[in-house]
Amino acid sequence: MDEETPATTALTESGIAHTITRHGRVGSLAEAAAIRGVDPSAIVKTMVVRRGEGDHLLVLVPGDRQISWPKLRALLGVNRISMPDAEAAREVTGYERGTITPFGARGDLPVVADERIVGRTISLGAGGHGVAATLAADDVVRHFGAKVADVTDPA
């Protein structure tokens, strides 16, 4: 369970201070939060969003929240966006659902971060089931040039 993932390699290469936690598969975000000893809001989900044919982006969403489609559409200036199915998400990122992270993802996908993660220490997936990185959200935002905005609603 200590093997590297593309994400852990990319994290190391980024120079961003982080710690890796490996706990194996979990059944829910609440279970992951309990095992990691963090509030569910500190777990940040990386969601793949499709805004057009071959045009995808990643959205960083606090664990206790969900994407607000109207807010995200307004931010992106588009009328239609959707979440791709699991296979398409894997093709776009190189990761299967539940392991998606901007670190080590295929391509140069734009990143949008919900404003509620700013200034916090977060637990972000690190490319494998039960593999997470704890790091400063501000470092993630800076590293990816993420657009920060209010793009979520309470779950």
N, C-alpha and C positions, 0 to 999 in steps of 0.2 A: 504493500500500500504506500511505500515511500517513493515510488517512481515519479519522475518528473512528467509534467504535462507541458504542452506548448505554452500554456498560461504561466506556469511557475517559471519556466525558462524566460519568457518575455518579462515577467515581473523582475526577476533577478537582473536581466539585461537593462531594464529601465532605470535602475539605480534608486527606485522608490523604496523607502524603508517599509518593510512589511514582515509579518509572520505568517507562516502557513500552518493550518490546522488540518489534520486528517482524521476523520471519524467514521468513514464508511457511509453507506446509504442510510437515508432517513426517510420517514414517511410523510413528513410535513415541514413547513417552514417553522412552525412552533417547536417541533422536535429539534430541528437544527439549532434554533436559538437557545433552547435549554442546554443542549450538549455544548454549545460554544460559550455559554454563560453570558449571553447578550440579550438585550431587548429585541423583540421581533422587528422593530423599526430600524435597528442597526444592520439588519441583514438586507442587502441591496440586491434585488433581482435585475438581471440583464435581459431585457425583452427585445426580440427582433421585430421590427415593424417594416412592412412593405408599403412604399408610397408610389410605386410604379413598377413597370416591367424591368427587372434587373436593378431596381433602385431600393436599397434597404438602409436602415439605420438601426442603432442600438439605443434603447432608452433605459436609464438607470432609475429604478423604482424602489422606494423604501418598502420593506417587507409588510408593513401594515397598511399599504396603500395600493391602488391600482391605477393603470393609465386612464386618464380622462381623455377620451377620444375627441370631444369638441375642443378642449384646450390644446391638444397636440396638433390637431388639424389647423387651428388658428395660428399656432406658432410656426408651423411649416408652410402655411399659405396654400394648402391643398384642400380639396373637397372630399377626397377618398383616401383612406389608409386602412390597412388590415394587418393581421398577424398571419404570417405564412404557416403552413402545416409543419409538423415536426421534421419531415424529410427535407423540405425546402429550407427550413431554418438551419439544419445541419449542413446542407450544401453551401449556404451563404457564409456560415461562421466556422465550419469545421468542428463544431461541438454539437452534441445531442442536447435536447431539452433537459433542463435541470443542471447543466454544466456550463452553460453559455456565459462568457465573460468577454469584455473588450480586449483583454490581454491575450495575445496570441491568436486572435480571431483572423480568419482569412480576409484578404482585401483590406481596404482602408475605409472602413465603415464610419460615417459620422456618428457622434455620440451626443445624446441629449440627456442631461441629468436633472432630475427633479430638484428644485431649490431646497427641499428639506434635508438633503444630505450634506449640504455645504457646512463646513466647520465641524463636522463630526468624524469620529473614527467609525469605520464601517467594516462589515464582514461581507466580502464579495466572492462569488464563486471563482474557483481557480482551475476550471477545465476538466474536472473529474467529479464523479459522484462522491460527496462527502469530503471534498477538498476545497478549502476556503482560505482566502487571504484577508488578514486584518491590516488595515492601512488607513491613512488619512484620505477622506473623500476629496479634499482640496487638491491633493497630489494627483488623484485620478483625473479630476476635471482639467487640471493644467496639462497633464501628460497627453491627453487626447484632444485638447482644445475643445472640450465639451461645451455645448450651449446650455446654460443653466436657466431654467424657467419653471413656473408652476404648471406641471403637466399631469398631476395626479389628483385623485379623490380618495377619501377614506374607503378602505376595502369593505 
